[in-house]
Amino acid sequence: MENDFKYLSNIKSPDDIKKLDDKELIELSAEIRKKLIQTISKNGGHLASNLGVVELTLAIHKVFDSPKDKIVWDVGHQAYTHKLITGRFEDFDTIRQKDGISGFCHPNESQHDVFYSGHSGTSVSSAFGIAQAKKINNDDSYTVAVIGDGSFTGGLVYEALNNAGRSKTNLIVILNDNEMSISPNVGSLAKHLARIRSKKRYVSMKALLEHLLCKIPFFGFKIANGLFKIKTTVKNFLYESTIFEKLGFRYMGPVDGHDIDQLSEALSAAKEIKAPVVLHVNTIKGKGYDFAEKDPSSFHGISNFDITTGEFVTTDTTFCNEFGKLMCTMADRDNRISVITAAMSLGTGLTEFSEKHSDRFFDVGIAEEHAVTFASGLSKGGLLPVFAVYSTFLQRCYDEIIHDGALQDQKMVLAIDRAGFVGDDGETHNGLYDVAFLQSIPKVTVYSPTTYDEMKAAFGNAFYKDSDVVAVRYPRGAEPELPADFVPSYGTFDLYGHAWAETVIVTYGRLFSEAAKAANILLKKNIKVKILKLNRIKPIDGAAVEAVIGSKNIFFYEEGVRSGGIAEKFAALLLQNGYKGTYDIIAVDDCFVKQAKVPELMKMYKFDCQSIVEKISEIKLR
């Protein structure tokens, strides 16, 4: 396989990039794209975003000296090329796999990875912190933040820019613009001047001229300042001034993000400025793979696909898809229902809704905090808002759920996708915390359905029965297999198994499937088990506590963090009501869960059928 990569297989560190000439770098770019497509077609991952930054990454490592110069990648899902040229080519086939390299930057993997970042919009803040620390320590090396235009839909970026623009640090923010124009240009003259302004020679001469003028007694500074104002007036006429310059940054660009020579020259010029700089780079998302260029959204974060046809290996029916269909149906019947997403319409199954009910569909960009408060406003206006969001991204909304939702008695529904283990994306994306933090907020109701039909019932309750903030959480993928003799009640809880069994399993969501399989295996061992399946996990129905309080052994299985979870709450209620038996909590206990396939994680954390059988058998045989 390495023989297919003449240059890439010999790149052991960024220093090797500096040895290649322009022609060799172009050939290396082609090899990198080939490797990206081959690997992601098998492992899944982020394809389009990485194909778009190949030349940009090479130019960065050609001009800067990592790890002395710190390169901070926003989100990190666009850093695959960075991984390939920083000593991880031989391990790249393991990306996003159990015990393999991460799909994001990870400091434990390489000294060239500065932060582990799986959520967007953080790079400028963290990079500015590094740059400020360098200044205090008299370190004149550079800090580079690489951030996509999509992240500029979130407020954290502007908070960081506002703070950093006033500094005197060697901070360079590279805006990777692959979709929208942030600073419109007028005509060919403006484009020509933009390139001139990005030349290292131009920047050096400009700095020298300002230095010489300021040395002229009495009038030097005034002349230099006057020339600067004239230049700014002309530039503003041509470029309409930029928000970056108003925030104190020097703005450069736009630059062709697929021209390594031009990029290198612009980056070298940015280094000469010795002040905060924004370098605006235009790239094509999906560059070099026709299917990804034509449909970059679908090829952003993907599962396995066929390289020749571009077709995905997908499951037709998933909770995500069923949610989208349900919202369309319910919105057809009730014109108050409106749906909000944070730049995830495709990922949350809302493509059809966005087309059928465009007047009630709101994509707010990567701005989850705003989404919740916006939902509060829609609710105040008489609508029934639903915010569809991955569990991992809901973590950003804790303050807003409290203050703009529950505290205000506002009716809003949180459709929490990717609840529980997510798998290949690892620590930053598992949905293990929503239950614990929602548990702490008054006036919040939480459902955790096991099947599509139970999900439909939960949303029905959320819209028309429950008050205030209601969350419906569901996992990635399809509904699990259930025993043929299970009959759902669509109530707050269900009981399955032997009514008078002394051993009870308390669980919710998709873990019920594993628990039910285990109960039937245990029965063959003459161990009778009853399962309490919670459908509404907050508040816990008092009748559910009464249904198991007479049992001898209770085993809680919870696909989430133990601390603050449902198991701890339920156990406390049992003890408060005089429970005399024993209980055991099996949950994710005080750790971050690394990447692996969901079935692998189920087995690792003892949530699978066989592990349940082994644990209960062991207890019963004592």
WOQUICOR-V791244 format. One record per backbone hydrogen bond with DSSP energy under -1.0 kcal/mol. NH is the residue of the N-H (numbers start at 1). CO is the residue of the C=O. Records with the same first field share a line. If there is no record, write none. Layout:
# WOQUICOR-V791244
NH=CO + CO
This chain:
# WOQUICOR-V791244
4=1
5=2
9=5
10=7
11=8
16=13
18=14
20=17
25=21
26=22
27=23
28=24
29=25
30=26
31=27
32=28
33=29
34=30
35=31
36=32
37=33
38=34
39=35
40=36
41=37
43=39
44=40
45=302
47=300
48=299
51=47
52=48
53=50
57=53
58=54
59=55
60=56
61=57
62=58
63=59
64=60
69=65
70=142
72=144
74=146
76=74
79=76
83=79
84=80
85=81
86=83
88=83
92=89
94=91
95=92
96=101
97=94
100=97
109=106
110=106
113=110
126=122
127=123
128=124
129=125
130=126
131=127
132=128
133=129
134=130
135=131
136=132
137=133
138=135
139=134
143=170
144=70
145=172
146=72
147=174
149=176
152=149
153=150
154=151
159=155
160=156
161=157
162=158
163=159
164=160
165=161
167=164
171=169
172=143
173=277
174=145
175=279
176=147
177=175 + 281
191=187
192=188
193=189
194=190
195=191
196=192
197=193
199=196
203=199
204=200
205=201
206=202
207=203
208=204
209=205
210=206
211=207
212=208
213=209
214=210
216=213
219=217
220=216
223=219
224=220
225=221
226=222
227=223
228=224
229=225
230=226
231=227
232=228
233=229
234=230
235=231
236=232
237=233
238=234
239=235
240=236
246=242
247=243
248=245
249=244
250=276
252=278
255=280
257=282
259=256
263=259
264=260
265=261
266=262
267=263
268=264
269=265
270=266
271=267
277=171
278=250
279=173
280=252
281=175
282=255
283=177
286=48
287=284
289=286
293=289
294=290
295=291
299=295
300=297
302=45
305=41
306=311
310=306
313=304
319=477
322=318
323=319
324=320
325=321
326=322
327=323
328=324
329=325
330=326
331=327
332=328
333=329
334=330
337=334
338=384
339=360
340=386
341=362
348=344
349=346
350=345
354=350
355=351
356=352
357=353
360=357
362=339
364=341
367=365
371=367
372=368
373=369
374=370
375=371
376=372
377=373
378=374
379=375
380=376
381=377
382=379
383=378
384=336
386=338
387=413
388=340
389=415
391=417
394=390
396=393
397=394
401=397
402=398
403=399
404=400
406=401
407=402
409=406
410=405
412=468
413=385
414=470
415=387
416=472
417=389
419=474
420=431
426=423
429=426
430=426
431=420
432=430
437=433
438=434
439=435
441=438
445=469
446=538
447=471
448=535
455=451
456=452
457=453
458=454
459=455
460=456
461=457
462=458
463=459
464=460
465=461
466=461
469=443
470=412
471=445
472=414
473=447
474=416
486=483
494=533
496=531
498=529
501=498
504=553
505=530
506=555
507=532
509=448
511=508
512=509
513=510
515=511
516=512
517=513
518=514
519=515
520=516
521=517
522=518
523=519
526=523
527=522
530=503
531=496
532=505
533=494
534=507
535=492
536=492
537=446
538=446
544=541
545=541
546=542
547=543
548=545
551=548
552=502
553=502
554=582
555=504
556=584
557=506
558=586
560=558
561=432
562=588
565=562
569=565
570=566
571=567
572=568
573=569
574=570
575=571
576=572
577=573
578=575
579=574
582=552
584=554
586=556
588=560
601=597
602=598
603=599
604=600
605=601
606=603
607=602
608=602
612=608
613=609
614=610
615=611
616=612
617=613
618=614
619=615
620=616
621=617
622=619
